[in-house]
């Protein structure tokens, strides 16, 4: 059981000025330059995605001695015998690319250590493994059943009847809420399972499994960021009223939810930190769901989007620069 409503998160002041964060201090500076080739003077970081995170962290990291470069690994043609990248140009990678085959190619050609490597991304993406590991570690998780196709209808009926409807059905390894559905009755549940079976019948499908989980009505959704085992900030993800009136219930920012910076109780921060330690992932987004009497870890993300600096603890970018520096050193 998590903390009750008495310790509910509070919204951050909207006037926090990211410029007020202390500039990267002398200790970080000396550590960075002790690792670098003198003629280059900065750490060069390869980043596979050039979306929100790239744009938001480019300037703050540059101010702290880390220069970022877009290194696209997917939706392109790559000559494997004449690499488009000079491995001597880069010192580290940010997070391993989300498309693992393309990531493997980028990893081989770049020859760099990653802040979050392949193992971190694979572990976090396997929702069932995460739930199992956290449950065994005594951390709070929603009731969940793992289904590896193919299974018979009788087994699926048995799974559905273990829960109080509605139930949540999740493809095991998708991100951004893709394919997640809510089933209010047995026929709807079996229909969703039928669609998943059709997808899983395609031989190139790498993951042929899904999760069935309890639905927590009215739960508040938080994304908590943990960097090298320490809490660095959190947001509450909330759907606009018009969206909830239309029947939307998934709180993914990519599906229209709004992220508001919040201060979390110490006990909740400790839960998120414990998740990152258990999974051994340096930079991790931990999704918490809070109801009237429970706090559970819903999912994790080893490729988390970095939000506006105002939504994180003071010194966030100092700590991120230091983590990148440690990656180079390792």
C-alpha positions as CSV (number, residue, x, y, z in Angstrom):
1,X,0.0,0.0,0.0
2,X,1.3,3.5,-0.8
3,X,0.7,6.6,1.2
4,X,-2.9,7.8,1.3
5,X,-4.4,11.1,0.1
6,X,-2.9,13.0,3.1
7,X,0.5,12.9,1.4
8,X,-0.8,13.7,-2.1
9,X,1.7,15.4,-4.5
10,X,1.5,19.2,-4.8
11,X,2.0,21.2,-7.9
12,X,5.3,23.0,-8.4
13,X,5.4,26.8,-8.5
14,X,5.0,27.8,-12.1
15,X,7.5,30.6,-11.7
16,X,10.7,28.5,-11.2
17,X,13.4,29.9,-13.4
18,X,15.6,27.3,-15.0
19,X,18.3,30.0,-15.4
20,X,18.4,30.2,-11.6
21,X,19.9,26.7,-11.4
22,X,23.5,26.9,-10.4
23,X,25.8,26.7,-13.4
24,X,27.9,23.6,-13.7
25,X,30.2,23.7,-10.8
26,X,34.0,23.4,-10.7
27,X,34.0,19.8,-9.6
28,X,32.0,18.8,-12.7
29,X,34.1,21.0,-14.9
30,X,37.4,19.5,-13.8
31,X,36.0,16.0,-14.1
32,X,34.8,16.6,-17.6
33,X,38.0,18.1,-18.9
34,X,40.2,15.6,-17.1
35,X,38.5,13.0,-19.3
36,X,38.7,14.9,-22.6
37,X,41.2,15.4,-25.3
38,X,42.6,18.9,-24.7
39,X,42.1,20.1,-28.3
40,X,38.4,19.2,-28.2
41,X,37.5,20.6,-24.9
42,X,33.9,19.2,-24.7
43,X,32.2,15.8,-24.5
44,X,30.5,14.9,-27.8
45,X,27.2,13.0,-27.2
46,X,25.4,11.0,-29.9
47,X,21.6,11.2,-29.7
48,X,19.5,9.1,-31.9
49,X,16.2,11.1,-31.6
50,X,16.0,14.8,-32.5
51,X,12.6,15.4,-31.1
52,X,11.6,17.2,-27.8
53,X,14.4,15.8,-25.6
54,X,17.1,16.7,-28.1
55,X,15.9,20.3,-28.4
56,X,15.4,20.8,-24.7
57,X,18.7,19.5,-23.5
58,X,21.0,20.9,-26.3
59,X,21.7,24.3,-24.8
60,X,21.7,23.4,-21.1
61,X,24.2,20.6,-21.8
62,X,26.4,22.7,-24.0
63,X,26.6,25.2,-21.1
64,X,27.9,22.3,-19.0
65,X,30.6,21.0,-21.4
66,X,28.5,18.4,-23.4
67,X,27.9,19.0,-27.1
68,X,25.1,16.9,-28.5
69,X,24.8,15.5,-32.1
70,X,21.8,14.0,-33.9
71,X,22.8,10.5,-35.1
72,X,19.7,9.1,-36.9
73,X,19.7,5.3,-36.8
74,X,16.4,4.6,-38.4
75,X,14.3,5.5,-41.5
76,X,17.5,5.8,-43.6
77,X,20.0,3.9,-45.6
78,X,23.3,3.0,-44.0
79,X,26.4,1.7,-45.8
80,X,27.9,-0.8,-43.4
81,X,31.2,-0.8,-45.1
82,X,31.5,3.0,-45.3
83,X,30.1,4.3,-42.0
84,X,28.3,7.7,-42.1
85,X,29.8,8.3,-38.6
86,X,33.4,8.8,-37.5
87,X,33.6,6.9,-34.2
88,X,36.4,9.2,-33.1
89,X,34.0,12.1,-33.2
90,X,31.8,10.8,-30.4
91,X,32.5,10.0,-26.7
92,X,29.2,8.5,-25.6
93,X,25.6,7.9,-26.6
94,X,22.6,9.2,-24.7
95,X,20.1,6.3,-24.7
96,X,20.2,3.2,-27.0
97,X,17.9,3.6,-30.0
98,X,14.3,2.4,-29.5
99,X,14.4,0.2,-32.7
100,X,16.8,-2.5,-31.5
101,X,18.0,-3.8,-34.8
102,X,18.9,-0.2,-35.9
103,X,20.3,0.4,-32.5
104,X,22.6,-2.6,-32.9
105,X,24.0,-1.2,-36.1
106,X,24.5,2.3,-34.6
107,X,26.2,0.8,-31.6
108,X,28.6,-1.2,-33.8
109,X,29.5,1.8,-35.9
110,X,29.7,4.4,-33.2
111,X,31.7,2.3,-30.7
112,X,30.6,4.4,-27.7
113,X,29.3,3.6,-24.2
114,X,25.6,4.6,-23.6
115,X,24.1,6.4,-20.6
116,X,21.3,3.8,-21.0
117,X,22.5,0.9,-23.0
118,X,20.7,-1.9,-24.9
119,X,20.1,-4.0,-21.8
120,X,18.4,-1.1,-20.0
121,X,16.0,-0.4,-22.9
122,X,15.2,-4.1,-23.4
123,X,14.5,-4.6,-19.7
124,X,12.3,-1.6,-19.3
125,X,10.3,-2.3,-22.5
126,X,9.4,-5.8,-21.2
127,X,6.5,-4.7,-19.1
128,X,5.9,-8.2,-17.7
129,X,9.5,-8.7,-16.6
130,X,9.4,-5.3,-14.9
131,X,6.2,-6.1,-13.0
132,X,7.6,-9.6,-12.0
133,X,11.0,-8.1,-10.8
134,X,9.3,-5.3,-8.8
135,X,6.8,-7.6,-7.2
136,X,9.5,-10.0,-6.1
137,X,11.4,-7.0,-4.6
138,X,8.4,-6.1,-2.5
139,X,7.5,-3.0,-4.5
140,X,3.8,-2.1,-5.2
141,X,2.5,-3.1,-8.6
142,X,-1.0,-3.6,-10.1
143,X,-2.4,-7.1,-10.2
144,X,-1.2,-8.5,-13.5
145,X,-1.4,-11.7,-15.6
146,X,1.0,-12.4,-18.4
147,X,-0.3,-14.2,-21.5
148,X,2.1,-15.7,-24.1
149,X,0.3,-16.6,-27.3
150,X,-1.1,-18.9,-28.4
151,X,-3.4,-19.8,-25.6
152,X,-6.9,-21.3,-25.8
153,X,-10.2,-19.4,-25.2
154,X,-10.8,-21.3,-21.9
155,X,-7.5,-20.0,-20.5
156,X,-8.4,-16.5,-21.6
157,X,-11.8,-16.8,-19.9
158,X,-10.1,-17.9,-16.8
159,X,-7.8,-14.9,-16.9
160,X,-10.7,-12.5,-17.3
161,X,-12.6,-14.0,-14.5
162,X,-9.8,-13.4,-12.1
163,X,-10.5,-9.6,-12.2
164,X,-13.3,-7.3,-11.5
165,X,-14.2,-5.7,-14.9
166,X,-13.1,-3.6,-16.6
167,X,-9.6,-4.9,-17.3
168,X,-6.7,-3.3,-19.1
169,X,-5.0,-5.3,-21.9
170,X,-1.5,-4.2,-22.9
171,X,0.9,-5.5,-25.6
172,X,3.9,-6.4,-23.6
173,X,6.5,-4.3,-25.3
174,X,4.9,-1.3,-27.0
175,X,5.4,2.3,-25.9
176,X,3.4,5.5,-25.7
177,X,0.2,3.6,-24.9
178,X,0.0,1.9,-28.4
179,X,-2.4,-1.0,-28.4
180,X,-3.5,-0.6,-24.8
181,X,-7.2,-1.2,-24.5
182,X,-9.9,-1.5,-21.8
183,X,-12.4,-4.3,-21.8
184,X,-15.6,-4.0,-19.8
185,X,-17.0,-7.5,-20.6
186,X,-15.9,-10.9,-21.6
187,X,-16.9,-10.6,-25.3
188,X,-14.9,-7.4,-25.7
189,X,-11.9,-8.9,-23.9
190,X,-11.9,-12.0,-26.2
191,X,-12.2,-9.7,-29.2
192,X,-9.2,-7.7,-28.2
193,X,-7.3,-11.0,-27.7
194,X,-8.4,-12.1,-31.1
195,X,-6.8,-9.0,-32.7
196,X,-3.6,-9.6,-30.8
197,X,-3.5,-13.2,-32.0
198,X,-3.8,-12.0,-35.6
199,X,-0.8,-9.7,-35.1
200,X,1.1,-12.5,-33.3
201,X,0.5,-14.9,-36.1
202,X,2.8,-12.8,-38.3
203,X,6.1,-14.7,-38.2
204,X,8.2,-11.5,-38.0
205,X,6.5,-10.4,-34.8
206,X,9.2,-10.6,-32.1
207,X,7.0,-10.3,-29.1
208,X,3.9,-12.5,-29.0
209,X,2.7,-11.7,-25.5
210,X,0.5,-9.3,-23.6
211,X,-0.6,-8.3,-20.1
212,X,-4.0,-8.3,-18.5
213,X,-4.1,-5.9,-15.5
214,X,-6.6,-4.5,-13.0
215,X,-8.1,-1.2,-13.9
216,X,-7.7,1.5,-11.3
217,X,-10.6,4.0,-11.9
218,X,-9.8,7.6,-11.2
219,X,-6.1,7.0,-10.6
220,X,-3.7,10.0,-10.8
221,X,-0.8,9.4,-13.1
222,X,2.7,10.5,-12.3
223,X,6.0,10.2,-14.3
224,X,8.9,10.3,-11.9
225,X,12.5,10.8,-13.2
226,X,15.4,9.0,-11.5
227,X,19.0,9.7,-12.5
228,X,21.8,7.4,-11.2
229,X,19.5,6.3,-8.4
230,X,18.3,9.7,-7.2
231,X,15.0,11.4,-7.7
232,X,15.3,14.5,-10.1
233,X,11.7,15.5,-10.6
234,X,8.2,14.5,-11.5
235,X,5.1,15.5,-13.4
236,X,1.5,14.7,-13.1
237,X,-0.1,13.7,-16.4
238,X,-3.6,14.8,-16.7
239,X,-6.1,14.7,-19.6
240,X,-8.0,17.8,-20.6
241,X,-11.6,17.8,-19.4
242,X,-12.8,17.6,-23.0
243,X,-10.8,14.5,-23.5
244,X,-12.2,12.7,-20.5
245,X,-15.7,13.7,-21.6
246,X,-15.1,12.0,-24.9
247,X,-14.1,8.8,-23.0
248,X,-10.3,9.0,-23.1
249,X,-8.6,7.4,-20.2
250,X,-4.9,6.9,-21.1
251,X,-2.6,9.6,-19.7
252,X,0.2,9.5,-22.3
253,X,1.5,12.9,-23.2
254,X,1.8,11.7,-26.8
255,X,-2.0,11.2,-26.7
256,X,-2.9,14.6,-25.5
257,X,-2.3,14.5,-21.7
258,X,-0.8,17.6,-20.1
259,X,2.3,17.3,-17.9
260,X,2.4,19.5,-14.8
261,X,5.4,19.7,-12.5
262,X,4.7,18.4,-9.0
263,X,6.5,17.9,-5.7
264,X,6.2,14.3,-4.5
265,X,6.2,13.0,-0.9
266,X,9.5,11.5,0.2
267,X,8.0,8.0,0.4
268,X,6.9,8.1,-3.2
269,X,10.3,9.3,-4.3
270,X,11.9,6.4,-2.5
271,X,9.6,4.0,-4.4
272,X,10.8,5.4,-7.7
273,X,14.4,5.3,-6.6
274,X,14.0,1.7,-5.5
275,X,12.6,0.8,-8.9
276,X,15.6,2.2,-10.7
277,X,18.0,0.4,-8.3
278,X,16.2,-2.9,-8.8
279,X,16.3,-2.7,-12.5
280,X,19.8,-1.2,-12.6
281,X,18.9,1.5,-15.1
282,X,20.8,4.8,-14.8
283,X,18.2,7.2,-16.3
284,X,14.7,6.0,-15.8
285,X,11.1,7.3,-16.0
286,X,8.9,5.5,-13.4
287,X,5.1,5.7,-13.9
288,X,3.2,5.7,-10.6
289,X,-0.6,5.4,-10.3
290,X,-2.2,6.8,-7.1
291,X,-5.8,6.0,-6.0
292,X,-7.5,6.8,-2.7
293,X,-5.7,4.1,-0.8
294,X,-2.9,2.8,-3.1
295,X,0.3,3.8,-4.9
296,X,1.5,1.3,-7.6
297,X,4.3,1.2,-10.1
298,X,2.5,0.9,-13.5
299,X,5.4,1.0,-16.0
300,X,8.9,2.2,-16.6
301,X,10.7,3.9,-19.5
302,X,14.4,3.7,-20.2
303,X,14.0,6.2,-23.0
304,X,12.1,8.9,-21.2
305,X,11.2,12.3,-22.7
306,X,12.9,15.2,-20.9
307,X,10.3,17.8,-20.1
308,X,10.8,21.5,-19.5
309,X,13.5,22.4,-17.0
310,X,10.9,24.1,-14.7
311,X,9.5,20.6,-14.0
312,X,12.6,19.2,-12.5
313,X,14.7,19.7,-9.4
314,X,17.2,22.5,-9.4
315,X,20.5,21.2,-10.7
316,X,19.0,18.6,-13.0
317,X,21.2,19.4,-15.9
318,X,24.3,19.6,-13.7
319,X,23.5,16.0,-12.6
320,X,22.7,14.9,-16.2
321,X,26.1,16.3,-17.4
322,X,27.8,14.5,-14.6
323,X,26.1,11.2,-15.4
324,X,27.2,11.6,-19.1
325,X,30.7,12.3,-17.9
326,X,30.7,9.1,-15.7
327,X,29.5,7.2,-18.8
328,X,32.5,8.4,-20.7
329,X,34.8,7.5,-17.8
330,X,33.4,4.0,-17.5
